[in-house]
C-alpha cells in the first residue's frame, strides 16, 4: 500500500494481524455453521472460539518451513486450540478462507453468523 495515497483506516484493513484475524473469524464461523448442521461434535465451535489465537511471528516461522500461508496459520491456531481444532477448515480449501476473508476486508462489515451459515451451506450442501 502506498502511504501517500492511504488513509489510516485503509492501512488498518490490510495489516497482517487484521488479515489473520479475519481469516480466523471465517474459520470459526464455518465451524459454528458445521456444528449447527451436526457435522462436527457439539461444543466444538465454542471451545475453538475460546482458545483460538495466533502469533504473527510464529505463523511466519511455520510458513518458512511449510511454504504455505494457510497451513502455517492453521498450525499455529491449532497449537492453542488443541484437539478440537482439527475441525477447523474441515472440507474447506485455502481459497475458501482467503477469498472470503479478502471479500470481508474489502466490504468492511463484520462477519456475521448469518453470512457464515450461508457460506457453509454452499460448501456443505445437504
C-alpha positions in Angstrom: 0.0 0.0 0.0 1.4 3.4 -1.0 1.4 5.5 2.1 0.8 8.9 0.5 -2.4 7.5 -1.1 -3.6 5.7 2.0 -5.7 6.8 4.9 -5.1 5.3 8.4 -8.3 3.4 8.1 -7.2 1.8 4.8 -3.9 0.9 6.2 -5.5 -0.8 9.2 -7.6 -3.0 6.9 -4.6 -4.6 5.3 -2.3 -5.2 8.3 -1.0 -8.8 8.6 -2.7 -9.0 12.0 -6.1 -7.9 10.6 -5.7 -10.3 7.7 -5.2 -13.2 10.1 -7.9 -12.1 12.4 -10.5 -12.1 9.6 -9.2 -15.5 8.4 -9.7 -16.8 12.0 -13.2 -15.4 12.1 -14.1 -17.1 8.8 -12.7 -20.4 10.2 -14.7 -20.0 13.4 -17.9 -19.1 11.8 -17.6 -22.0 9.4 -17.1 -24.3 12.4 -20.2 -22.9 14.1 -22.2 -23.5 11.0 -21.0 -27.0 10.6 -21.7 -27.7 14.3 -25.3 -26.3 13.8 -25.7 -28.8 10.9 -24.4 -31.7 13.1 -21.2 -32.1 11.0 -18.8 -31.5 14.0 -19.3 -32.5 17.6 -21.5 -30.3 19.8 -19.4 -27.8 21.8 -16.5 -27.8 19.3 -17.1 -24.3 18.0 -17.3 -22.8 21.5 -14.0 -24.4 22.5 -12.3 -23.3 19.3 -13.6 -19.8 19.7 -12.5 -19.7 23.4 -8.9 -21.0 22.7 -8.2 -19.7 19.2 -5.4 -17.2 18.8 -2.4 -16.7 16.7 1.0 -15.2 16.8 2.2 -13.5 13.6 5.8 -14.3 14.3 5.0 -17.9 14.9 2.9 -18.1 11.7 5.8 -16.6 9.7 8.2 -19.1 11.3 6.0 -22.1 10.4 5.4 -20.7 6.9 9.2 -20.6 6.2 9.1 -24.4 6.8 5.8 -25.5 5.2 5.8 -22.9 2.4 2.0 -22.4 2.7 0.4 -19.4 4.4 -2.9 -21.1 5.4 -1.3 -24.3 6.7 1.1 -22.1 8.7 -1.8 -20.1 10.1 -3.9 -23.2 11.0 -0.9 -24.9 12.5 -0.3 -22.0 14.9 -4.0 -21.7 15.7 -4.2 -25.4 16.5 -1.2 -25.1 18.8 -3.6 -23.1 21.0 -6.8 -24.9 20.4 -5.7 -28.5 20.7 -7.7 -31.5 19.5 -11.0 -29.6 18.7 -9.0 -27.6 16.2 -9.0 -30.5 13.8 -12.5 -29.5 12.9 -11.4 -26.0 11.7 -11.0 -25.8 8.0 -12.9 -29.1 7.6 -13.9 -29.5 4.0 -12.6 -26.1 3.0 -9.9 -25.1 0.6 -7.3 -22.3 1.2 -9.2 -20.3 -1.4 -12.4 -20.6 0.5 -10.8 -18.9 3.5 -8.6 -16.4 1.7 -11.3 -15.3 -0.8 -13.9 -14.9 1.9 -11.5 -13.1 4.2 -10.5 -10.7 1.4 -14.0 -10.0 0.4 -14.9 -9.2 4.0 -11.9 -6.9 4.3 -12.9 -5.1 1.1 -16.5 -4.6 2.1 -15.6 -3.9 5.8 -18.7 -5.2 7.5 -18.2 -7.5 10.4 -18.7 -11.2 9.7 -22.0 -12.5 11.0 -23.3 -15.9 11.8 -25.9 -15.5 9.1 -23.2 -14.8 6.5 -21.3 -17.8 7.7 -24.3 -20.1 7.7 -24.9 -19.1 4.0 -21.3 -19.7 3.2 -21.1 -23.0 5.0 -24.3 -24.2 3.3 -22.8 -23.6 -0.1 -19.8 -25.5 1.0 -21.6 -28.4 2.6 -25.0 -28.9 0.8 -27.3 -31.4 2.4 
